[in-house]
Amino acid sequence: MLFRSQPARRGRRPGLGGRVAIALPAGADHLVASLAAVLLGAAYAPIDLAAPPARRDAILDDLRPDCVVGPDSAGVDLSPDAAWRTAARPDLPVPQPDDDRLINVMYTSGTTGRPKGVGVTEGGVLRLVEEPWFVEIGPGDRVLQQIGRAHV
């Protein structure tokens, strides 16, 4: 597994308010990387390894992550002059519980021609855990759900 972080070279690391791009196949490594990002107080965004390079580059350019976690063959531009590295990020404090804290960014299919990030907050996830019956689903109801390869 590869962990690359341009800000780390300048004495910074992902943390509260930071962003981590996870370019790993679905599985245990992806899950561990996602949990690590959240525990650091950063938001993570899965990067679909099967997506065209232009889409991956557009997501990274929009996300401007503090670091990318992935295999050497992820196909992500990790060069020092990659566009997503240009944003300066402040030093980040230790996270405290916060319902409004962004913990995940999922990118839409990009019907406008460019992928759009949709944020998921800590409070939104906690609500699903603490109040799982906020929507009643009965025997006559049907639910369709599909998760892309990048989304664990």
C-alpha positions as CSV (number, residue, x, y, z in Angstrom):
1,M,0.0,0.0,0.0
2,L,1.2,3.5,-0.8
3,F,0.6,6.5,1.4
4,R,1.6,9.8,-0.2
5,S,1.2,13.2,1.4
6,Q,2.6,16.4,0.0
7,P,1.6,18.4,3.1
8,A,3.4,15.9,5.4
9,R,6.7,17.0,3.8
10,R,5.9,20.5,5.1
11,G,5.2,19.2,8.6
12,R,1.4,18.8,8.3
13,R,-0.8,15.7,8.3
14,P,-4.5,15.0,7.6
15,G,-6.6,15.8,10.6
16,L,-9.7,17.8,11.6
17,G,-11.1,19.4,8.5
18,G,-8.6,17.6,6.3
19,R,-9.3,15.4,3.3
20,V,-8.0,12.0,2.4
21,A,-8.5,10.3,-1.0
22,I,-8.6,6.5,-0.8
23,A,-7.7,4.8,-4.0
24,L,-8.0,1.2,-2.9
25,P,-10.2,-1.6,-4.0
26,A,-13.1,-2.5,-1.8
27,G,-12.0,-4.6,1.1
28,A,-10.3,-4.5,4.5
29,D,-7.6,-2.0,3.5
30,H,-10.2,0.4,2.2
31,L,-12.2,0.0,5.4
32,V,-9.2,0.6,7.6
33,A,-8.1,3.7,5.6
34,S,-11.6,5.1,5.8
35,L,-11.8,4.5,9.6
36,A,-8.3,6.0,10.1
37,A,-9.3,9.2,8.2
38,V,-12.5,9.6,10.3
39,L,-10.6,9.0,13.6
40,L,-8.1,11.7,12.5
41,G,-11.0,14.1,12.0
42,A,-10.6,14.1,8.2
43,A,-13.2,13.5,5.6
44,Y,-12.4,10.7,3.1
45,A,-13.4,10.2,-0.5
46,P,-13.2,6.9,-2.3
47,I,-11.5,7.0,-5.7
48,D,-12.8,4.4,-8.1
49,L,-9.7,2.7,-9.6
50,A,-11.8,1.5,-12.6
51,A,-12.9,5.1,-13.4
52,P,-11.3,6.8,-16.4
53,P,-8.1,8.8,-15.5
54,A,-9.9,12.1,-16.5
55,R,-12.6,11.4,-13.9
56,R,-10.1,10.5,-11.2
57,D,-8.2,13.7,-11.9
58,A,-11.3,15.8,-11.8
59,I,-12.3,14.4,-8.4
60,L,-8.8,15.0,-7.0
61,D,-8.8,18.5,-8.4
62,D,-12.1,19.3,-6.8
63,L,-11.3,17.5,-3.5
64,R,-7.7,18.8,-3.1
65,P,-6.9,16.0,-0.6
66,D,-4.2,16.3,2.0
67,C,-3.1,12.8,1.0
68,V,-3.9,9.9,-1.2
69,V,-3.8,6.3,0.1
70,G,-3.6,3.5,-2.5
71,P,-1.6,0.9,-4.3
72,D,1.4,1.9,-6.5
73,S,-0.7,1.0,-9.5
74,A,-3.7,3.3,-8.6
75,G,-3.1,5.5,-11.6
76,V,-3.4,8.7,-9.5
77,D,-1.2,11.6,-10.4
78,L,1.1,11.7,-7.3
79,S,3.7,14.0,-8.9
80,P,4.7,17.1,-6.8
81,D,3.1,19.4,-9.3
82,A,-0.3,17.6,-9.5
83,A,-3.1,20.2,-9.6
84,W,-4.8,18.8,-6.4
85,R,-1.6,19.6,-4.4
86,T,-1.7,23.3,-4.9
87,A,-4.2,24.3,-2.1
88,A,-2.5,25.3,1.1
89,R,-4.0,23.7,4.2
90,P,-3.6,25.0,7.8
91,D,-2.3,22.9,10.7
92,L,-5.2,20.8,11.9
93,P,-6.2,20.2,15.6
94,V,-7.4,16.9,17.3
95,P,-11.0,16.2,16.4
96,Q,-13.9,16.5,18.9
97,P,-17.4,15.1,18.3
98,D,-19.4,17.4,16.0
99,D,-22.6,16.6,14.2
100,D,-21.8,19.0,11.4
101,R,-18.3,17.7,10.8
102,L,-17.8,16.3,7.3
103,I,-16.6,12.7,7.4
104,N,-17.2,11.5,3.8
105,V,-17.4,12.9,0.3
106,M,-19.1,10.9,-2.3
107,Y,-18.9,12.0,-6.0
108,T,-21.9,11.8,-8.3
109,S,-21.8,10.5,-11.8
110,G,-21.3,14.0,-13.1
111,T,-24.3,14.5,-15.3
112,T,-23.1,18.0,-15.9
113,G,-19.8,16.7,-17.3
114,R,-17.9,17.1,-14.1
115,P,-18.2,15.0,-10.9
116,K,-19.9,16.7,-8.0
117,G,-18.9,16.0,-4.3
118,V,-21.8,15.3,-1.9
119,G,-20.8,15.6,1.8
120,V,-21.9,13.2,4.6
121,T,-21.7,14.6,8.1
122,E,-20.9,12.8,11.4
123,G,-24.4,13.6,12.7
124,G,-25.9,12.1,9.6
125,V,-24.1,8.8,10.1
126,L,-24.8,8.8,13.9
127,R,-28.5,9.3,13.1
128,L,-28.5,6.2,11.0
129,V,-26.9,4.2,13.8
130,E,-28.9,5.7,16.7
131,E,-32.3,6.0,14.9
132,P,-32.4,3.2,12.3
133,W,-36.2,3.2,12.1
134,F,-36.6,6.8,11.0
135,V,-38.2,5.4,7.8
136,E,-40.6,2.5,8.2
137,I,-40.2,-0.2,5.6
138,G,-42.9,-2.8,5.4
139,P,-43.5,-6.2,3.6
140,G,-45.0,-4.4,0.6
141,D,-42.1,-1.9,0.1
142,R,-39.2,-2.3,-2.2
143,V,-35.8,-0.7,-1.9
144,L,-33.2,-0.5,-4.6
145,Q,-29.6,0.2,-3.5
146,Q,-26.4,0.0,-5.5
147,I,-22.9,0.8,-4.2
148,G,-20.2,1.5,-6.7
149,R,-16.9,-0.3,-6.5
150,A,-15.1,2.6,-4.8
151,H,-17.7,2.8,-2.1
152,V,-17.2,0.5,0.8
